[in-house]
Amino acid sequence: ILCGLGMAILFMCQLDSLYTRTPKRHRGICIGISFAGGGVGAAVLAPLLTASAAARELPLTMIIFAVFVAAYLGCVFMLLVLINKFGVFFIDVALPVPASPKASTTVASRGSRLWHKCAQNDVVYWFSDPIYALLFAALFVYLFGFSVPITHLPQFAQDQGLDPSEAAALMSIFGVVNAVGRIAFAHLGDLTGGAYFRVFMGTILTNGLVILALPLCRASWSFLAFAMVCGLVAGGRAGLLSLVCCELFGQQRASRAYALLMLAFMLSQTLGSPVVGYIYD
C-alpha cells in the first residue's frame, strides 16, 4: 500500500511537470519517452529479478531491489525539484472552464444540504461531465479485457504447447514493443497536429481486434506476433491517455482528470483477470 501510494504521488508530480514544462508541439514525444520507462522495466527488470532470486534467494533479492528503487526514486524526486525550479513554463491557450459547483448560485437556491454536499464533491463534479463519464465507462469496459493477456498469456501459451522459456519470453517482448509504442503513437499525435484522441481511438480499436485473435494462436510465431502487435498498440494507449485528457479537458485540469481515470484501471483490472481466469478454469 505504501509503495503504491508513493509511486502514485511521484507519477502525478511527473505528469504535471510534463504538462507545464513541455511545448505543446512536442508534448506527445516528451510524454511518450517518459512513459516508455514502464515497458523497459518490464523487459529488463523481470529477467534480472528472476535470475537474482535463483542465485541469491528471494528475500535478499527483494532487499536489493528495494534499495535500488529507493535510490532511483530519490534521483527522480531531485530531478523534479530542479525542473520545477529552473524550467520554463509553457501555457496553452486556456479552454473555457465551467464555473465551479462550489460557487454555484443554483445550488445555494435549492436549499438542500445533500445536494450542496454532492455539488462540492470533486468526483461528482467530474462525473457530471458527460464526456468524462463516457470516457471513464469506455476505459472500464476496455481494461476489463485488456488485463487478461498480460496476466494469463504465458500460461495460455504453455497450454498450447510452447516451451516455458518461450512463454516467459513473450512478456519481455511485450514490454520492449510496449515502450516503442508509447513513444511512436504519442509522436504520431504530435505529427497530426495534436489529434491525440483520434490516434487514441485507433489504438483502442486495434487492441480489441488483436485480443479477439488470441484464441486462434497455436504456433510460437503466432504468439510472437500477438505479443508484438498487442504490446505496440497497448503502449500507444498508455502514452496517449494523458494527452487525451489534456486535449479534452485543458492543460490545467488534465492531471486531475487522469488521476480519477485511474479508478477505472483499479476496478476493471481487479475484476477482469480473476473473472476470466475462473471462466477459463
N, C-alpha and C positions, 0 to 999 in steps of 0.2 A: 504494500500500500504506500509506504513512504517513498520507495523507489519510483513507483508510477506517478505519485504526486509531484516529486521533484522533476522528473522528466517532462511532465506536462507544463509546469511553470516555466522551465527553461525553453521548451519548444514555443510557447506562446510569446515569450520575450523575443526569441529569434524571429518569429514570424512578423511581429510588429516592427522590428528593426528593418526587416527586408521590405516591408510595405513603404516605410517612410524614408529609407536610405538608398533606394534604387530608382533611377529614372523610369518612367512608365514604358518607354520603348524597349527597355532591356530588362524589365521586371521578370518576364517569364523565364528567360535563360538563367537569371540570378537565383530565382526560387527553385527552378529545376535542378541546378547544380547543388543547392543547399539540401534539397530533399533526396538527392541521389545517394546520400550517405547511408540511408536505410537499406537500399539494395546492396551496396558494397558491404555493409556489415553482415547481411545475411549470407553473402557469398564467401566472405573471408573468415569471419569470426566462428561460424558454425563448425567448419572442419578443424580449426585451431583448437576450439574448446573440446571437441571430441577427442582429438589426439592427446591433448593435455590431460583429460580425465582418464584416458587409458594409461598414461605414463606416470601420473602423479596422484591419482585417486581424485574423486570428485570434490571433497571438501577443500583440499589445497587449491584445486583449480578455481573454485568459486572465490576463494580469498584473493588469488592473483587477479582474477577478473574484476573483483570489487575495487582493488587498489587502482587498476588501470582505468576503470570508469570514473573513479573519484578524481584522478589526475586529469583525465580528459575533460570532465565537466568543469573543473576549476579553470582550465585554459580557455574553454569556451565562454565561461562567465566573464573572465577578464577581457576577452576579446570584445564581447558585447558592451562592456563598460567603456572601452576605448572607442568603439564605433559611435556609441551614443554621445560621447563627449566631444569627439573631434570630427565626426562625419557630417556630411551635408544633407539637409532635408530636401526632399522632392515632394511637393504638394500637388496633387492632381486637381483638376477643375472640380469643385465641390458639386456633388449631386444634391438635389433637393432632399432635405431631411425633414420628415414629418414631425410635427410637434410632439414632444414627449407626453405620454399619457399622464405623467405626474403633474403637469401643469394644465391639464385639460379642464376647461370650464364646464364641459358637458358632463364629465364625471362628477364634478362637485354639485351640479344642479340635481343630480339624481338622488342624492341624499342616502345612498346605500353604502354602508360600510364595507360589505362584502365586495361589491363592485369596485369600490375605491381601492381596496387592498389588491384585488386582481389586476387592476389597471397599473398599479405601482410595481407589480411583479415584472421583472425584465423578461422572464421566459414567456409570460403571457403576451407581452408586448411584441416579441419576435414572432411568435406563432399566430398572432393576429394578422400578420402579413401573408396573404395567400401565396405569393411567390416563394417565400421562405418555407412555409408549411408544405407546399408541393415538393420543393427540393428535398426537404427532410424525409418525406414519405418515400420519394423515389430512391433515395440513398438507402433507406431502411430495407426496401424490397431487394435492391441490387446487392447490398452487402450480406444479406441473409444467405445468398448462394455463393457469393464470391469467396467467403472464408473456407468453403468446403474443399476446393482443390489444394489450397495451402496446407490444410490440416491432414487430409486423407490421401493426397497424391502418392507419397512413397508407398503406403500400404496397398493402395489400389494397383499400382504398377507391379508390385510383387505378386499380388493375386493373379495378375495377367501373365506371370512367368518371367518377369525381369529379375535379374540378379540384385540382391540387396544393395550392393555398392552402386549399381547403375540407378536404382531407385533413389538412393540418397543424393546422387549427383544431380538429379533433376532439380532439387531445391536450390543448389548452388547456381545452376544455370538460370533458374528463375530469378534469383537475386541479381545476377550480373545484368541481364537484359532489362530487369525492372529499373535499375539505376539509369541505363541508357534511355529507357522510355520516359523517365521523369524529365530528363534534360531535353530530349528530342521534341516531345509533344508540347512542353512549355515554350520552347523556342518557336515551334510552329505557330503557337498562339501569337507570339510577337510578330512573326512574319505576315500574319493575316490581319495585322492592324489592331490587335487586342481583342480578337473574336474568340476569347477563351472558352466561352460557353458552348459555341458550336463545335469546337475541337473536343471539348469535354464530352459532349453527347455522342460524338463519333467513337471515342474510346469506350464509353459505356456499352454502346450497341455492339461493337466488335468483341468486347469481352464476353457479353452474353452469348453471342454466336459461337465463340470458341468453347465456352463451357458446355454448350449443348452438344458439341462434337466430342467431348471427353469420353462418353461411353463407347465410342467407336474405336478408341485407341486400343491396339493389341500389341504391335511390334514396338521395339525400342525407338525406332525412328519417329513413330507417330507420337510417342510420349515426349520425345525431344522437341518435336515441332510444337506440340501443345505448350510445353514449358516456355519455349521462346516467345511464341505469339501472345500467350496469356500474360506472361511476365512483362512484355513490352507495353501492351495496352493498359495493363493494371498500373504500371509505373506512370503512364500518361495520366491516368485518372488521379493518382496520388499527387502528382506535380501540379495538376490543373485546378484542383478543387479550391485551394486558397485563392487562386487567381480569379476563379469564377465568383467567389464571394466579393472580391474587390471590384469586379466588373458590375455585379448586380446591386451591391449594397453600399458601394463607395469605399474609398481608401480608409477613412476614419473609423468605419464600423465593421470592416472586413474581419479583423481578428476576433471580435466578439461573435460575429455570425459563424465563423469557422469553429470557434470553441463550442458553441451549442450544437453544431452538427456532429460533434464527437459523441453526443448521446445516441445518435443513430448507429454509429460504429459499435458502441458498447452494447446496446440492446440486440442488434441484429447478429453480430459476431458471437455474442454469448449464447444465443439461442440456435444459430444456424448449424454449426458443426455438430453439436450433440444430437440435434433432431435428425439431421441427415445420416449421421453415423448409426443412430438407433434404427432408422428405416433400412439402412443397408444391411445391418446385422440380422 
